[in-house]
Amino acid sequence: MPPTSSRLTAARREKIPQFRASSVVKYRHRRSPRPAPVCELALATRAMPNEPNRLENRTPLRVAVDLAALEVRTPAQQGVTENVSLHGARIITGRPLPLNERLNIRSLVGNLRSRARVVYCEPRPTGDFVVGLQLTATVGDWTFPQQQRRATQ
């Protein structure tokens, strides 16, 4: 009868090194949480131009939004969009947001809901911050059709 994996012959047992408790190396992962970089030091003095090499056109649109972090302990904050595109938005907020932070964004004027990631955060001379968001899993519209004309004005 050939030996199975559960039954080892004496010759095979001799070739297998024995497990010793002294040979176990214990690794401790002591990661101190690094603070996420919040804002770049450059001052944003003007609105971003609509660059010709962009894949998506930006639409200037001022809509009040609610920004909620995925972590429950972080309080939500409100902001106003400066311009929007299909997969992004530039938002003015009162507090800085850490780079690469994941957010839920909700339009307070329309029915838009989306997941977002902070791409950049720049301070403005007025004391508030401009945040660039990459949008994913977007559902809904920034404004309702009858309110869209008022929001762009």
N, C-alpha and C positions, 0 to 999 in steps of 0.2 A: 504494500500500500504506500503510495507516494505521500511524503509529509505535507500537511496542509499548513496554512499560515498560522493557525492556532496551535499546532503541534510542531515544535522544532526538534530536530535531531540533536544529539549531544555535540556533534561536530560543528553544526551551525551555531549552537549556543556559544561555543568557545570563540567564534569569530566576531560575535556581536559584542561591542563594548558595554559594560555594565553601567547603569545609570547610578551616579553618585550624587548625593546631596551637596557635597563640597564643590562639585563642578558647576553648579547652577549659579549663574550670575544674575543678580537682581538689578534691574534698571528702574530708576525712579525718574519719572518725567516731572520735573519741577519747572513748569513753565510759568513764569511770571507774566501776567497779562500786560502786553505792551499797549500803551494808549494809541489809538488809531490817529493818524494825522488828520487834523481837522480842516484847516484852511491854509491855502497857499499865502505867501506873504505879499504877492503882487496885488495891487489895488485895481479893481475893475472901475474904470472911469467912464466907460461908455457901453452901450448895448452891443452885443455881438453882431457883426455884419453877416448878411446872408452870402456866404462864400460861394463862388461859382462851381467849385469842385465837390460840393456836397451831393450825396446821393438823394437825400430827402429835402424838400423845401420846407423852410420854417415859416410858420404863419404867426404874425404878431397877434396875440390874444391875451387879454387880461381877464383871468378867471380866478376866483378865490378857491383855494384847495386846502385839504386837510392832509397832513403828512403824519403817519403813524408808524413808528418803528415796529419791527416784528418782535422785538424783545418787550415784554410787558412792562418792565420797570422803567422804560424810557417814556416820558410824557409826550403826547402828540403835540404838534404845533401847526399853525396855519401859515399860509403863504399865498402869494399872488403870482400867477404865471406871467412871464414876459413874452415868451414865444413858445410855440409847440410844433412838433412834427409827429410823424406816424410812430416813431420809436423813441422819442425824447421830448424833454421839456426843460426850459430854463425858468427857475422859480426864485422869487425874492422872499427871503425869510428873515425873521428877527434873530435867530440863533444859528450858529454854525452846525453843520452835520459832518460826521466823520466820513472820510473817503471809503468807498465800497460798502457802506452801510445799506442794508436791505430795508425797504420801506413799503408800506401800503399807501397809495395815493388815492384820494377821492375828490372829485369835483363837487364843490358846494353849490354850484349853479346848475350843472347838468347831472347826468347819471353815470359818468365815467368812473370806473374802478380799475386799478392797475397795480401790479407789483413794480417796484422801481429799485434802481441801484444808484448811489451817489457817485457820479463820475468826477466832478470837481466842485470845489467850494471856494469862493473868492470873497474877501471882505470888500465893502464899498465905502467910499468916503463918508457917506451918510450914517454909518454905524450898523447898517444891516448887511446881509450876506446874499450873494447870488449863488445858487446851487444848480448844477447841471445834472439831470436825471436821465438814466436810460430806462425806458419803459418796456416791460414784458407782460404778457398775458393781459392785454388791455381789452376791456369790455365797456361799451357805451360811448357817449359823446361828451365833449367838454361842456357844451351848453345845449339847451333845448333849442330847436330851430327858430322859434319866435324870439328867443333872447340873444341869438348869435349876433344880430345886427347891433344891439345895444352894447355887447361886450367888447366889440372891436373899436367902438368909438371912444 
